[in-house]
Amino acid sequence: MNKGWKTKKRLIGKSGDLFLTRRSGTLRRARVDAIGKTRYVGITSRETAIRVAEHAASSTAKAGLSYEPVATGLSRIDARIWEQNLINQFGLQKNGGQLFNQINSIAPKYWWQYGIYPQ
């Protein structure tokens, strides 16, 4: 899955979480709750601080999460593929998973086009 993108693995407690980001343009981000559980993954093309402040000011469950960007070099579609793979890995809460994300980044009917498989 890593096509030369800079990534790093960060271990939190007993589980390892992979987070991705981009140097310019699309930013890959992940939010973690107080016990180190990944609860939200997303993409933004704006300044990190602005998007983090928007989440913090919201009245959603994402407001109390900490944010950490960690990998660089993704195009918009590559960021969406990574995001979808992380959504598949951690699962949408509405389907019994742990993520606050409400929708998939890429519709399941198109996963085959990007080499995405259910976990």
N, CA, C and O atoms as a printed pandas DataFrame, in Angstrom:
     atom_number atom_name residue_name chain_id  residue_number  x_coord  y_coord  z_coord
0              1         N          MET        A               1    0.810   -1.189    0.000
1              2        CA          MET        A               1    0.000    0.000    0.000
2              3         C          MET        A               1    0.858    1.258    0.000
3              4         O          MET        A               1    0.404    2.293   -0.488
4              5         N          ASN        A               2    2.058    1.212    0.518
5              6        CA          ASN        A               2    2.937    2.372    0.559
6              7         C          ASN        A               2    3.695    2.460   -0.758
7              8         O          ASN        A               2    4.507    1.590   -1.070
8              9         N          LYS        A               3    3.433    3.506   -1.526
9             10        CA          LYS        A               3    4.068    3.695   -2.822
10            11         C          LYS        A               3    5.146    4.767   -2.732
11            12         O          LYS        A               3    5.193    5.666   -3.572
12            13         N          GLY        A               4    6.010    4.685   -1.730
13            14        CA          GLY        A               4    7.058    5.660   -1.560
14            15         C          GLY        A               4    6.639    6.880   -0.755
15            16         O          GLY        A               4    7.429    7.811   -0.595
16            17         N          TRP        A               5    5.412    6.895   -0.244
17            18        CA          TRP        A               5    4.977    7.999    0.596
18            19         C          TRP        A               5    5.667    7.910    1.928
19            20         O          TRP        A               5    5.946    6.814    2.416
20            21         N          LYS        A               6    5.947    9.044    2.521
21            22        CA          LYS        A               6    6.548    9.053    3.848
22            23         C          LYS        A               6    5.454    8.743    4.862
23            24         O          LYS        A               6    4.441    9.438    4.928
24            25         N          THR        A               7    5.662    7.719    5.631
25            26        CA          THR        A               7    4.703    7.361    6.661
26            27         C          THR        A               7    5.450    7.043    7.934
27            28         O          THR        A               7    6.651    6.773    7.900
28            29         N          LYS        A               8    4.760    7.071    9.053
29            30        CA          LYS        A               8    5.375    6.591   10.272
30            31         C          LYS        A               8    4.313    5.894   11.095
31            32         O          LYS        A               8    3.134    6.243   11.045
32            33         N          LYS        A               9    4.738    4.928   11.835
33            34        CA          LYS        A               9    3.841    4.164   12.685
34            35         C          LYS        A               9    3.991    4.705   14.090
35            36         O          LYS        A               9    5.109    4.873   14.575
36            37         N          ARG        A              10    2.880    4.979   14.749
37            38        CA          ARG        A              10    2.919    5.476   16.110
38            39         C          ARG        A              10    2.170    4.483   16.970
39            40         O          ARG        A              10    1.008    4.173   16.707
40            41         N          LEU        A              11    2.823    3.992   17.980
41            42        CA          LEU        A              11    2.178    3.043   18.871
42            43         C          LEU        A              11    1.548    3.761   20.038
43            44         O          LEU        A              11    2.182    4.591   20.690
44            45         N          ILE        A              12    0.298    3.438   20.300
45            46        CA          ILE        A              12   -0.429    4.036   21.413
46            47         C          ILE        A              12   -0.956    2.894   22.246
47            48         O          ILE        A              12   -1.779    2.111   21.772
48            49         N          GLY        A              13   -0.503    2.784   23.467
49            50        CA          GLY        A              13   -0.959    1.677   24.307
50            51         C          GLY        A              13   -0.592    0.357   23.668
51            52         O          GLY        A              13    0.570    0.123   23.335
52            53         N          LYS        A              14   -1.576   -0.505   23.497
53            54        CA          LYS        A              14   -1.327   -1.834   22.939
54            55         C          LYS        A              14   -1.585   -1.894   21.437
55            56         O          LYS        A              14   -1.350   -2.929   20.814
56            57         N          SER        A              15   -2.067   -0.796   20.844
57            58        CA          SER        A              15   -2.403   -0.854   19.424
58            59         C          SER        A              15   -1.564    0.123   18.626
59            60         O          SER        A              15   -1.163    1.166   19.142
60            61         N          GLY        A              16   -1.295   -0.205   17.375
61            62        CA          GLY        A              16   -0.572    0.697   16.495
62            63         C          GLY        A              16   -1.544    1.386   15.560
63            64         O          GLY        A              16   -2.416    0.732   14.988
64            65         N          ASP        A              17   -1.414    2.690   15.392
65            66        CA          ASP        A              17   -2.286    3.438   14.503
66            67         C          ASP        A              17   -1.439    4.123   13.447
67            68         O          ASP        A              17   -0.426    4.746   13.763
68            69         N          LEU        A              18   -1.848    4.007   12.207
69            70        CA          LEU        A              18   -1.134    4.642   11.104
70            71         C          LEU        A              18   -1.862    5.913   10.714
71            72         O          LEU        A              18   -3.061    5.883   10.434
72            73         N          PHE        A              19   -1.148    7.029   10.693
73            74        CA          PHE        A              19   -1.739    8.305   10.339
74            75         C          PHE        A              19   -0.984    8.849    9.140
75            76         O          PHE        A              19    0.214    8.607    8.990
76            77         N          LEU        A              20   -1.674    9.575    8.297
77            78        CA          LEU        A              20   -1.066   10.094    7.084
78            79         C          LEU        A              20   -1.364   11.575    6.924
79            80         O          LEU        A              20   -2.399   12.062    7.380
80            81         N          THR        A              21   -0.469   12.277    6.284
81            82        CA          THR        A              21   -0.719   13.687    5.980
82            83         C          THR        A              21   -0.023   14.041    4.668
83            84         O          THR        A              21    0.700   13.216    4.109
84            85         N          ARG        A              22   -0.233   15.241    4.182
85            86        CA          ARG        A              22    0.382   15.676    2.938
86            87         C          ARG        A              22    1.063   17.018    3.165
87            88         O          ARG        A              22    0.569   17.863    3.911
88            89         N          ARG        A              23    2.205   17.201    2.509
89            90        CA          ARG        A              23    2.994   18.412    2.671
90            91         C          ARG        A              23    2.260   19.657    2.176
91            92         O          ARG        A              23    2.231   20.674    2.868
92            93         N          SER        A              24    1.676   19.585    0.998
93            94        CA          SER        A              24    0.933   20.739    0.469
94            95         C          SER        A              24   -0.337   20.226   -0.195
95            96         O          SER        A              24   -0.384   19.084   -0.653
96            97         N          GLY        A              25   -1.352   21.054   -0.246
97            98        CA          GLY        A              25   -2.611   20.610   -0.833
98            99         C          GLY        A              25   -3.406   19.786    0.159
99           100         O          GLY        A              25   -3.793   20.286    1.215
100          101         N          THR        A              26   -3.652   18.541   -0.167
101          102        CA          THR        A              26   -4.482   17.683    0.674
102          103         C          THR        A              26   -3.742   17.251    1.925
103          104         O          THR        A              26   -2.611   16.770    1.856
104          105         N          LEU        A              27   -4.380   17.422    3.053
105          106        CA          LEU        A              27   -3.790   17.016    4.323
106          107         C          LEU        A              27   -4.551   15.826    4.867
107          108         O          LEU        A              27   -5.780   15.855    4.933
108          109         N          ARG        A              28   -3.857   14.805    5.250
109          110        CA          ARG        A              28   -4.453   13.605    5.817
110          111         C          ARG        A              28   -4.341   13.740    7.316
111          112         O          ARG        A              28   -3.266   14.059    7.822
112          113         N          ARG        A              29   -5.405   13.510    8.034
113          114        CA          ARG        A              29   -5.349   13.694    9.470
114          115         C          ARG        A              29   -6.102   12.599   10.183
115          116         O          ARG        A              29   -6.971   11.942    9.609
116          117         N          ALA        A              30   -5.764   12.413   11.425
117          118        CA          ALA        A              30   -6.458   11.433   12.252
118          119         C          ALA        A              30   -6.619   12.012   13.643
119          120         O          ALA        A              30   -5.751   12.743   14.120
120          121         N          ARG        A              31   -7.707   11.693   14.283
121          122        CA          ARG        A              31   -7.957   12.174   15.634
122          123         C          ARG        A              31   -8.024   10.986   16.567
123          124         O          ARG        A              31   -8.529    9.919   16.218
124          125         N          VAL        A              32   -7.503   11.197   17.762
125          126        CA          VAL        A              32   -7.397   10.128   18.741
126          127         C          VAL        A              32   -8.047   10.580   20.041
127          128         O          VAL        A              32   -7.896   11.736   20.436
128          129         N          ASP        A              33   -8.773    9.677   20.717
129          130        CA          ASP        A              33   -9.396   10.048   21.986
130          131         C          ASP        A              33   -8.396    9.932   23.131
131          132         O          ASP        A              33   -7.231    9.606   22.904
132          133         N          ALA        A              34   -8.836   10.195   24.348
133          134        CA          ALA        A              34   -7.956   10.257   25.521
134          135         C          ALA        A              34   -7.246    8.946   25.821
135          136         O          ALA        A              34   -6.171    8.958   26.420
136          137         N          ILE        A              35   -7.813    7.826   25.425
137          138        CA          ILE        A              35   -7.155    6.541   25.710
138          139         C          ILE        A              35   -6.380    6.009   24.506
139          140         O          ILE        A              35   -5.935    4.861   24.511
140          141         N          GLY        A              36   -6.216    6.846   23.467
141          142        CA          GLY        A              36   -5.396    6.469   22.329
142          143         C          GLY        A              36   -6.115    5.702   21.243
143          144         O          GLY        A              36   -5.464    5.116   20.378
144          145         N          LYS        A              37   -7.424    5.686   21.257
145          146        CA          LYS        A              37   -8.209    4.965   20.259
146          147         C          LYS        A              37   -8.506    5.897   19.084
147          148         O          LYS        A              37   -9.004    7.004   19.286
148          149         N          THR        A              38   -8.211    5.463   17.875
149          150        CA          THR        A              38   -8.500    6.272   16.696
150          151         C          THR        A              38  -10.002    6.394   16.543
151          152         O          THR        A              38  -10.709    5.388   16.481
152          153         N          ARG        A              39  -10.495    7.632   16.482
153          154        CA          ARG        A              39  -11.941    7.854   16.419
154          155         C          ARG        A              39  -12.394    8.578   15.162
155          156         O          ARG        A              39  -13.589    8.595   14.865
156          157         N          TYR        A              40  -11.470    9.175   14.416
157          158        CA          TYR        A              40  -11.871    9.936   13.238
158          159         C          TYR        A              40  -10.691   10.056   12.287
159          160         O          TYR        A              40   -9.570   10.314   12.725
160          161         N          VAL        A              41  -10.924    9.873   10.998
161          162        CA          VAL        A              41   -9.906   10.118    9.971
162          163         C          VAL        A              41  -10.525   11.022    8.925
163          164         O          VAL        A              41  -11.722   10.931    8.656
164          165         N          GLY        A              42   -9.719   11.897    8.327
165          166        CA          GLY        A              42  -10.265   12.821    7.346
166          167         C          GLY        A              42   -9.204   13.502    6.516
167          168         O          GLY        A              42   -8.007   13.313    6.732
168          169         N          ILE        A              43   -9.655   14.297    5.564
169          170        CA          ILE        A              43   -8.788   14.994    4.622
170          171         C          ILE        A              43   -9.189   16.470    4.598
171          172         O          ILE        A              43  -10.373   16.796    4.671
172          173         N          THR        A              44   -8.208   17.352    4.496
173          174        CA          THR        A              44   -8.501   18.769    4.273
174          175         C          THR        A              44   -7.407   19.373    3.404
175          176         O          THR        A              44   -6.257   18.936    3.448
176          177         N          SER        A              45   -7.764   20.369    2.621
177          178        CA          SER        A              45   -6.767   21.051    1.786
178          179         C          SER        A              45   -6.407   22.404    2.393
179          180         O          SER        A              45   -5.629   23.163    1.814
180          181         N          ARG        A              46   -6.977   22.704    3.563
181          182        CA          ARG        A              46   -6.717   23.976    4.231
182          183         C          ARG        A              46   -5.682   23.810    5.330
183          184         O          ARG        A              46   -5.218   22.702    5.602
184          185         N          GLU        A              47   -5.328   24.916    5.954
185          186        CA          GLU        A              47   -4.372   24.877    7.050
186          187         C          GLU        A              47   -4.868   23.955    8.157
187          188         O          GLU        A              47   -6.047   23.965    8.511
188          189         N          THR        A              48   -3.962   23.172    8.688
189          190        CA          THR        A              48   -4.292   22.229    9.747
190          191         C          THR        A              48   -4.942   22.916   10.938
191          192         O          THR        A              48   -5.964   22.451   11.442
192          193         N          ALA        A              49   -4.360   24.011   11.387
193          194        CA          ALA        A              49   -4.864   24.706   12.579
194          195         C          ALA        A              49   -6.302   25.179   12.391
195          196         O          ALA        A              49   -7.096   25.147   13.331
196          197         N          ILE        A              50   -6.635   25.615   11.187
197          198        CA          ILE        A              50   -7.999   26.080   10.917
198          199         C          ILE        A              50   -8.995   24.932   11.042
199          200         O          ILE        A              50  -10.039   25.072   11.678
200          201         N          ARG        A              51   -8.662   23.792   10.427
201          202        CA          ARG        A              51   -9.576   22.643   10.461
202          203         C          ARG        A              51   -9.697   22.088   11.878
203          204         O          ARG        A              51  -10.792   21.712   12.298
204          205         N          VAL        A              52   -8.611   22.033   12.608
205          206        CA          VAL        A              52   -8.638   21.550   13.988
206          207         C          VAL        A              52   -9.520   22.468   14.839
207          208         O          VAL        A              52  -10.310   21.996   15.657
208          209         N          ALA        A              53   -9.380   23.782   14.640
209          210        CA          ALA        A              53  -10.190   24.744   15.389
210          211         C          ALA        A              53  -11.677   24.581   15.066
211          212         O          ALA        A              53  -12.522   24.716   15.951
212          213         N          GLU        A              54  -11.994   24.294   13.815
213          214        CA          GLU        A              54  -13.391   24.061   13.438
214          215         C          GLU        A              54  -13.965   22.854   14.169
215          216         O          GLU        A              54  -15.085   22.904   14.677
216          217         N          HIS        A              55  -13.207   21.783   14.219
217          218        CA          HIS        A              55  -13.665   20.604   14.954
218          219         C          HIS        A              55  -13.813   20.915   16.446
219          220         O          HIS        A              55  -14.788   20.504   17.076
220          221         N          ALA        A              56  -12.848   21.635   17.004
221          222        CA          ALA        A              56  -12.880   21.957   18.434
222          223         C          ALA        A              56  -14.091   22.826   18.781
223          224         O          ALA        A              56  -14.652   22.701   19.870
224          225         N          ALA        A              57  -14.490   23.697   17.869
225          226        CA          ALA        A              57  -15.620   24.597   18.116
226          227         C          ALA        A              57  -16.972   23.930   17.862
227          228         O          ALA        A              57  -18.013   24.474   18.229
228          229         N          SER        A              58  -16.956   22.769   17.242
229          230        CA          SER        A              58  -18.223   22.101   16.931
230          231         C          SER        A              58  -18.812   21.450   18.179
231          232         O          SER        A              58  -18.124   21.263   19.183
232          233         N          SER        A              59  -20.061   21.119   18.102
233          234        CA          SER        A              59  -20.713   20.443   19.234
234          235         C          SER        A              59  -20.817   18.943   18.969
235          236         O          SER        A              59  -21.690   18.268   19.514
236          237         N          THR        A              60  -19.925   18.431   18.132
237          238        CA          THR        A              60  -19.927   17.010   17.800
238          239         C          THR        A              60  -18.934   16.252   18.674
239          240         O          THR        A              60  -18.166   16.856   19.423
240          241         N          ALA        A              61  -18.954   14.947   18.573
241          242        CA          ALA        A              61  -18.030   14.102   19.335
242          243         C          ALA        A              61  -16.579   14.358   18.924
243          244         O          ALA        A              61  -15.666   14.063   19.695
244          245         N          LYS        A              62  -16.352   14.898   17.732
245          246        CA          LYS        A              62  -14.997   15.184   17.251
246          247         C          LYS        A              62  -14.348   16.352   17.984
247          248         O          LYS        A              62  -13.134   16.535   17.895
248          249         N          ALA        A              63  -15.136   17.143   18.707
249          250        CA          ALA        A              63  -14.623   18.344   19.372
250          251         C          ALA        A              63  -13.580   18.026   20.445
251          252         O          ALA        A              63  -12.642   18.803   20.623
252          253         N          GLY        A              64  -13.714   16.927   21.152
253          254        CA          GLY        A              64  -12.811   16.620   22.249
254          255         C          GLY        A              64  -11.634   15.736   21.895
255          256         O          GLY        A              64  -10.931   15.259   22.785
256          257         N          LEU        A              65  -11.406   15.511   20.621
257          258        CA          LEU        A              65  -10.320   14.618   20.208
258          259         C          LEU        A              65   -9.033   15.387   19.955
259          260         O          LEU        A              65   -9.066   16.569   19.611
260          261         N          SER        A              66   -7.904   14.718   20.123
261          262        CA          SER        A              66   -6.617   15.339   19.787
262          263         C          SER        A              66   -6.286   15.006   18.338
263          264         O          SER        A              66   -6.754   14.000   17.806
264          265         N          TYR        A              67   -5.498   15.832   17.716
265          266        CA          TYR        A              67   -5.210   15.733   16.286
266          267         C          TYR        A              67   -3.716   15.586   16.045
267          268         O          TYR        A              67   -2.905   16.231   16.709
268          269         N          GLU        A              68   -3.361   14.740   15.099
269          270        CA          GLU        A              68   -1.940   14.581   14.773
270          271         C          GLU        A              68   -1.744   14.183   13.320
271          272         O          GLU        A              68   -2.078   13.058   12.947
272          273         N          PRO        A              69   -1.203   15.088   12.475
273          274        CA          PRO        A              69   -0.850   14.710   11.104
274          275         C          PRO        A              69    0.509   14.006   11.116
275          276         O          PRO        A              69    1.392   14.380   11.888
276          277         N          VAL        A              70    0.683   12.986   10.264
277          278        CA          VAL        A              70    1.941   12.256   10.354
278          279         C          VAL        A              70    2.644   11.797    9.083
279          280         O          VAL        A              70    3.823   11.456    9.183
280          281         N          ALA        A              71    2.053   11.756    7.920
281          282        CA          ALA        A              71    2.770   11.295    6.723
282          283         C          ALA        A              71    2.548   12.276    5.591
283          284         O          ALA        A              71    1.578   13.034    5.606
284          285         N          THR        A              72    3.440   12.271    4.604
285          286        CA          THR        A              72    3.352   13.273    3.544
286          287         C          THR        A              72    3.380   12.652    2.157
287          288         O          THR        A              72    3.738   11.486    1.987
288          289         N          GLY        A              73    2.994   13.456    1.161
289          290        CA          GLY        A              73    3.171   13.075   -0.233
290          291         C          GLY        A              73    1.973   12.446   -0.918
291          292         O          GLY        A              73    2.162   11.684   -1.866
292          293         N          LEU        A              74    0.751   12.722   -0.490
293          294        CA          LEU        A              74   -0.425   12.099   -1.083
294          295         C          LEU        A              74   -1.164   13.043   -2.026
295          296         O          LEU        A              74   -1.369   14.215   -1.710
296          297         N          SER        A              75   -1.561   12.523   -3.184
297          298        CA          SER        A              75   -2.468   13.283   -4.051
298          299         C          SER        A              75   -3.855   13.190   -3.446
299          300         O          SER        A              75   -4.062   12.452   -2.483
300          301         N          ARG        A              76   -4.802   13.923   -3.992
301          302        CA          ARG        A              76   -6.171   13.898   -3.453
302          303         C          ARG        A              76   -6.753   12.481   -3.504
303          304         O          ARG        A              76   -7.333   12.019   -2.521
304          305         N          ILE        A              77   -6.606   11.793   -4.631
305          306        CA          ILE        A              77   -7.183   10.446   -4.735
306          307         C          ILE        A              77   -6.426    9.465   -3.839
307          308         O          ILE        A              77   -7.039    8.588   -3.230
308          309         N          ASP        A              78   -5.117    9.603   -3.752
309          310        CA          ASP        A              78   -4.349    8.728   -2.864
310          311         C          ASP        A              78   -4.765    8.932   -1.404
311          312         O          ASP        A              78   -4.857    7.974   -0.637
312          313         N          ALA        A              79   -5.015   10.196   -1.028
313          314        CA          ALA        A              79   -5.480   10.474    0.331
314          315         C          ALA        A              79   -6.841    9.829    0.572
315          316         O          ALA        A              79   -7.087    9.288    1.650
316          317         N          ARG        A              80   -7.726    9.882   -0.419
317          318        CA          ARG        A              80   -9.047    9.253   -0.276
318          319         C          ARG        A              80   -8.937    7.742   -0.172
319          320         O          ARG        A              80   -9.686    7.116    0.579
320          321         N          ILE        A              81   -8.007    7.145   -0.922
321          322        CA          ILE        A              81   -7.800    5.687   -0.843
322          323         C          ILE        A              81   -7.304    5.314    0.547
323          324         O          ILE        A              81   -7.810    4.371    1.155
324          325         N          TRP        A              82   -6.312    6.052    1.055
325          326        CA          TRP        A              82   -5.805    5.793    2.404
326          327         C          TRP        A              82   -6.919    5.975    3.434
327          328         O          TRP        A              82   -7.080    5.160    4.342
328          329         N          GLU        A              83   -7.687    7.063    3.276
329          330        CA          GLU        A              83   -8.772    7.322    4.210
330          331         C          GLU        A              83   -9.763    6.157    4.211
331          332         O          GLU        A              83  -10.190    5.699    5.271
332          333         N          GLN        A              84  -10.125    5.682    3.014
333          334        CA          GLN        A              84  -11.087    4.580    2.940
334          335         C          GLN        A              84  -10.516    3.308    3.561
335          336         O          GLN        A              84  -11.232    2.577    4.246
336          337         N          ASN        A              85   -9.247    3.045    3.328
337          338        CA          ASN        A              85   -8.623    1.868    3.946
338          339         C          ASN        A              85   -8.636    1.966    5.472
339          340         O          ASN        A              85   -8.853    0.967    6.159
340          341         N          LEU        A              86   -8.402    3.175    6.004
341          342        CA          LEU        A              86   -8.467    3.360    7.460
342          343         C          LEU        A              86   -9.898    3.229    7.963
343          344         O          LEU        A              86  -10.130    2.677    9.039
344          345         N          ILE        A              87  -10.858    3.733    7.192
345          346        CA          ILE        A              87  -12.265    3.565    7.566
346          347         C          ILE        A              87  -12.607    2.077    7.605
347          348         O          ILE        A              87  -13.285    1.613    8.522
348          349         N          ASN        A              88  -12.140    1.344    6.618
349          350        CA          ASN        A              88  -12.394   -0.106    6.601
350          351         C          ASN        A              88  -11.700   -0.797    7.772
351          352         O          ASN        A              88  -12.247   -1.733    8.355
352          353         N          GLN        A              89  -10.499   -0.339    8.115
353          354        CA          GLN        A              89   -9.746   -0.954    9.214
354          355         C          GLN        A              89  -10.423   -0.730   10.562
355          356         O          GLN        A              89  -10.590   -1.668   11.342
356          357         N          PHE        A              90  -10.814    0.522   10.835
357          358        CA          PHE        A              90  -11.365    0.860   12.152
358          359         C          PHE        A              90  -12.884    0.776   12.202
359          360         O          PHE        A              90  -13.454    0.620   13.282
360          361         N          GLY        A              91  -13.542    0.875   11.073
361          362        CA          GLY        A              91  -14.986    0.723   10.991
362          363         C          GLY        A              91  -15.784    1.960   11.369
363          364         O          GLY        A              91  -15.431    2.685   12.300
364          365         N          LEU        A              92  -16.868    2.191   10.630
365          366        CA          LEU        A              92  -17.791    3.270   10.951
366          367         C          LEU        A              92  -18.592    2.872   12.181
367          368         O          LEU        A              92  -19.003    1.718   12.309
368          369         N          GLN        A              93  -18.815    3.810   13.078
369          370        CA          GLN        A              93  -19.536    3.536   14.321
370          371         C          GLN        A              93  -20.951    3.008   14.038
371          372         O          GLN        A              93  -21.444    2.135   14.752
372          373         N          LYS        A              94  -21.590    3.536   13.008
373          374        CA          LYS        A              94  -22.948    3.105   12.688
374          375         C          LYS        A              94  -23.000    1.642   12.253
375          376         O          LYS        A              94  -24.065    1.024   12.255
376          377         N          ASN        A              95  -21.841    1.091   11.879
377          378        CA          ASN        A              95  -21.753   -0.320   11.494
378          379         C          ASN        A              95  -21.063   -1.162   12.566
379          380         O          ASN        A              95  -20.652   -2.292   12.301
380          381         N          GLY        A              96  -20.934   -0.616   13.773
381          382        CA          GLY        A              96  -20.302   -1.343   14.863
382          383         C          GLY        A              96  -18.826   -1.070   15.040
383          384         O          GLY        A              96  -18.182   -1.685   15.890
384          385         N          GLY        A              97  -18.266   -0.144   14.242
385          386        CA          GLY        A              97  -16.856    0.206   14.350
386          387         C          GLY        A              97  -16.624    1.306   15.376
387          388         O          GLY        A              97  -17.520    1.639   16.152
388          389         N          GLN        A              98  -15.417    1.869   15.378
389          390        CA          GLN        A              98  -15.054    2.865   16.386
390          391         C          GLN        A              98  -14.959    4.289   15.852
391          392         O          GLN        A              98  -14.764    5.211   16.644
392          393         N          LEU        A              99  -15.090    4.512   14.533
393          394        CA          LEU        A              99  -14.912    5.849   13.977
394          395         C          LEU        A              99  -16.185    6.688   14.033
395          396         O          LEU        A              99  -17.290    6.180   13.839
396          397         N          PHE        A             100  -16.008    7.994   14.304
397          398        CA          PHE        A             100  -17.112    8.936   14.277
398          399         C          PHE        A             100  -17.476    9.329   12.846
399          400         O          PHE        A             100  -18.518    9.947   12.628
400          401         N          ASN        A             101  -16.637    8.982   11.868
401          402        CA          ASN        A             101  -16.942    9.290   10.473
402          403         C          ASN        A             101  -18.346    8.791   10.150
403          404         O          ASN        A             101  -18.757    7.728   10.616
404          405         N          GLN        A             102  -19.081    9.567    9.347
405          406        CA          GLN        A             102  -20.448    9.191    9.029
406          407         C          GLN        A             102  -20.577    8.457    7.707
407          408         O          GLN        A             102  -21.507    7.673    7.520
408          409         N          ILE        A             103  -19.640    8.708    6.778
409          410        CA          ILE        A             103  -19.732    8.081    5.461
410          411         C          ILE        A             103  -18.373    7.563    5.019
411          412         O          ILE        A             103  -17.341    7.922    5.586
412          413         N          ASN        A             104  -18.387    6.720    4.003
413          414        CA          ASN        A             104  -17.161    6.259    3.373
414          415         C          ASN        A             104  -16.561    7.391    2.548
415          416         O          ASN        A             104  -17.284    8.281    2.102
416          417         N          SER        A             105  -15.264    7.365    2.345
417          418        CA          SER        A             105  -14.605    8.338    1.485
418          419         C          SER        A             105  -14.871    7.995    0.022
419          420         O          SER        A             105  -15.023    8.883   -0.817
420          421         N          ILE        A             106  -14.924    6.709   -0.269
421          422        CA          ILE        A             106  -15.189    6.195   -1.614
422          423         C          ILE        A             106  -16.320    5.179   -1.493
423          424         O          ILE        A             106  -16.274    4.295   -0.637
424          425         N          ALA        A             107  -17.326    5.300   -2.341
425          426        CA          ALA        A             107  -18.464    4.378   -2.301
426          427         C          ALA        A             107  -17.993    2.941   -2.543
427          428         O          ALA        A             107  -17.160    2.709   -3.419
428          429         N          PRO        A             108  -18.510    1.982   -1.783
429          430        CA          PRO        A             108  -18.081    0.586   -1.920
430          431         C          PRO        A             108  -18.132    0.042   -3.347
431          432         O          PRO        A             108  -17.313   -0.803   -3.709
432          433         N          LYS        A             109  -19.076    0.508   -4.158
433          434        CA          LYS        A             109  -19.174   -0.022   -5.528
434          435         C          LYS        A             109  -17.955    0.360   -6.384
435          436         O          LYS        A             109  -17.748   -0.223   -7.448
436          437         N          TYR        A             110  -17.152    1.328   -5.935
437          438        CA          TYR        A             110  -15.955    1.744   -6.676
438          439         C          TYR        A             110  -14.653    1.232   -6.064
439          440         O          TYR        A             110  -13.581    1.476   -6.618
440          441         N          TRP        A             111  -14.723    0.537   -4.950
441          442        CA          TRP        A             111  -13.508    0.091   -4.275
442          443         C          TRP        A             111  -12.602   -0.712   -5.193
443          444         O          TRP        A             111  -11.384   -0.536   -5.165
444          445         N          TRP        A             112  -13.168   -1.580   -5.995
445          446        CA          TRP        A             112  -12.367   -2.451   -6.856
446          447         C          TRP        A             112  -11.461   -1.637   -7.777
447          448         O          TRP        A             112  -10.363   -2.082   -8.112
448          449         N          GLN        A             113  -11.910   -0.444   -8.192
449          450        CA          GLN        A             113  -11.120    0.394   -9.093
450          451         C          GLN        A             113   -9.841    0.900   -8.443
451          452         O          GLN        A             113   -8.880    1.238   -9.135
452          453         N          TYR        A             114   -9.828    0.954   -7.113
453          454        CA          TYR        A             114   -8.691    1.494   -6.372
454          455         C          TYR        A             114   -7.974    0.445   -5.544
455          456         O          TYR        A             114   -7.103    0.778   -4.741
456          457         N          GLY        A             115   -8.325   -0.810   -5.728
457          458        CA          GLY        A             115   -7.665   -1.880   -4.971
458          459         C          GLY        A             115   -8.030   -1.869   -3.505
459          460         O          GLY        A             115   -7.228   -2.284   -2.669
460          461         N          ILE        A             116   -9.233   -1.400   -3.171
461          462        CA          ILE        A             116   -9.692   -1.359   -1.782
462          463         C          ILE        A             116  -10.536   -2.585   -1.512
463          464         O          ILE        A             116  -11.424   -2.925   -2.294
464          465         N          TYR        A             117  -10.260   -3.241   -0.412
465          466        CA          TYR        A             117  -10.996   -4.444   -0.045
466          467         C          TYR        A             117  -11.549   -4.293    1.372
467          468         O          TYR        A             117  -10.911   -3.680    2.228
468          469         N          PRO        A             118  -12.735   -4.852    1.619
469          470        CA          PRO        A             118  -13.272   -4.810    2.985
470          471         C          PRO        A             118  -12.344   -5.532    3.938
471          472         O          PRO        A             118  -11.651   -6.470    3.544
472          473         N          GLN        A             119  -12.325   -5.101    5.188
473          474        CA          GLN        A             119  -11.451   -5.737    6.189
474          475         C          GLN        A             119  -12.178   -6.818    6.924
475          476         O          GLN        A             119  -11.603   -7.462    7.802
